Amino acid sequence: AECSPVQACPEVERIAGKTVVGGLESIWMSDLGFALAARIDTGADTSVLSVRDVELFERDGKRWVRFNVVNPVSGESVLAERRVQRMVGMVQTVSGKTRRRPLVQMRAVIGPFAQTVEFILSERTHNGYQAQIGRSVLNDVIVVDVSRKNIAPYARPPTSSETAQ
């Protein structure tokens, strides 16, 4: 008898040419080198990344930000620096007050899609997930089935050392 071929990852479900993802997914953060739990939120326009120790500074006349992201597997904080694209006002849920937060660009892989995502940096320790993916990322390529989770595994791109072999 012949054995059927083995797939490295299950095929991602598609509807009308769009990839279906669940309300919660793991996403690969290329710039950080690890995956994060992310809520896929069609009600939010912009994506948010939960960070710690946000510090704004200037480099070569441009505004930059330094921050820590916790690796969910090791528990270690990873220091990252990014140029600030702009400052964004975010309304705090509890107090209703608006606070200005830095918005940065980072590479992320959601299901089969690798793209540069604009993330608002926020110290969101109360959430059960470290990233929120807004509809600006989902536009025209992704459909969300909020009744399901982890149905579109990310296809992590190979590292430069893996491609050199």
Solvent accessible surface area in square Angstrom, and as a share of the most:
residue,aa,sasa,rsa
1,A,157,1.22
2,E,175,0.79
3,C,126,0.76
4,S,90,0.58
5,P,126,0.79
6,V,145,0.83
7,Q,118,0.52
8,A,110,0.85
9,C,66,0.39
10,P,93,0.59
11,E,143,0.64
12,V,28,0.16
13,E,72,0.32
14,R,129,0.47
15,I,88,0.45
16,A,100,0.77
17,G,53,0.51
18,K,70,0.30
19,T,0,0.00
20,V,2,0.01
21,V,0,0.00
22,G,0,0.00
23,G,11,0.10
24,L,73,0.36
25,E,4,0.02
26,S,45,0.29
27,I,0,0.00
28,W,38,0.13
29,M,0,0.00
30,S,45,0.29
31,D,61,0.31
32,L,20,0.10
33,G,45,0.43
34,F,15,0.06
35,A,24,0.18
36,L,2,0.01
37,A,50,0.39
38,A,0,0.00
39,R,94,0.34
40,I,5,0.03
41,D,20,0.10
42,T,73,0.43
43,G,65,0.63
44,A,20,0.16
45,D,78,0.40
46,T,32,0.18
47,S,1,0.00
48,V,6,0.04
49,L,0,0.00
50,S,16,0.10
51,V,3,0.02
52,R,113,0.41
53,D,93,0.48
54,V,51,0.29
55,E,86,0.39
56,L,80,0.40
57,F,42,0.17
58,E,133,0.60
59,R,85,0.31
60,D,140,0.72
61,G,63,0.61
62,K,104,0.44
63,R,127,0.46
64,W,54,0.19
65,V,0,0.00
66,R,64,0.23
67,F,0,0.00
68,N,26,0.13
69,V,0,0.00
70,V,29,0.17
71,N,26,0.14
72,P,71,0.45
73,V,141,0.81
74,S,64,0.41
75,G,51,0.49
76,E,115,0.51
77,S,61,0.39
78,V,47,0.27
79,L,107,0.53
80,A,10,0.07
81,E,46,0.21
82,R,56,0.20
83,R,100,0.36
84,V,9,0.05
85,Q,67,0.30
86,R,119,0.44
87,M,37,0.17
88,V,33,0.19
89,G,35,0.34
90,M,45,0.20
91,V,102,0.58
92,Q,60,0.27
93,T,138,0.80
94,V,152,0.87
95,S,65,0.42
96,G,48,0.46
97,K,137,0.58
98,T,85,0.49
99,R,122,0.44
100,R,150,0.55
101,R,34,0.13
102,P,6,0.04
103,L,0,0.00
104,V,0,0.00
105,Q,74,0.33
106,M,2,0.01
107,R,98,0.36
108,A,1,0.00
109,V,2,0.01
110,I,1,0.00
111,G,2,0.02
112,P,66,0.41
113,F,54,0.22
114,A,51,0.40
115,Q,46,0.20
116,T,68,0.40
117,V,2,0.01
118,E,62,0.28
119,F,0,0.00
120,I,10,0.05
121,L,1,0.00
122,S,6,0.04
123,E,95,0.42
124,R,40,0.14
125,T,110,0.64
126,H,151,0.67
127,N,36,0.19
128,G,81,0.78
129,Y,40,0.15
130,Q,36,0.16
131,A,2,0.02
132,Q,17,0.08
133,I,0,0.00
134,G,0,0.00
135,R,109,0.40
136,S,66,0.43
137,V,13,0.07
138,L,8,0.04
139,N,103,0.53
140,D,116,0.60
141,V,51,0.29
142,I,13,0.07
143,V,52,0.30
144,V,27,0.16
145,D,43,0.22
146,V,115,0.66
147,S,97,0.63
148,R,94,0.34
149,K,129,0.55
150,N,93,0.48
151,I,38,0.19
152,A,1,0.00
153,P,51,0.32
154,Y,57,0.21
155,A,59,0.46
156,R,97,0.36
157,P,54,0.34
158,P,84,0.53
159,T,64,0.37
160,S,97,0.62
161,S,73,0.47
162,E,79,0.35
163,T,87,0.51
164,A,87,0.68
165,Q,189,0.84
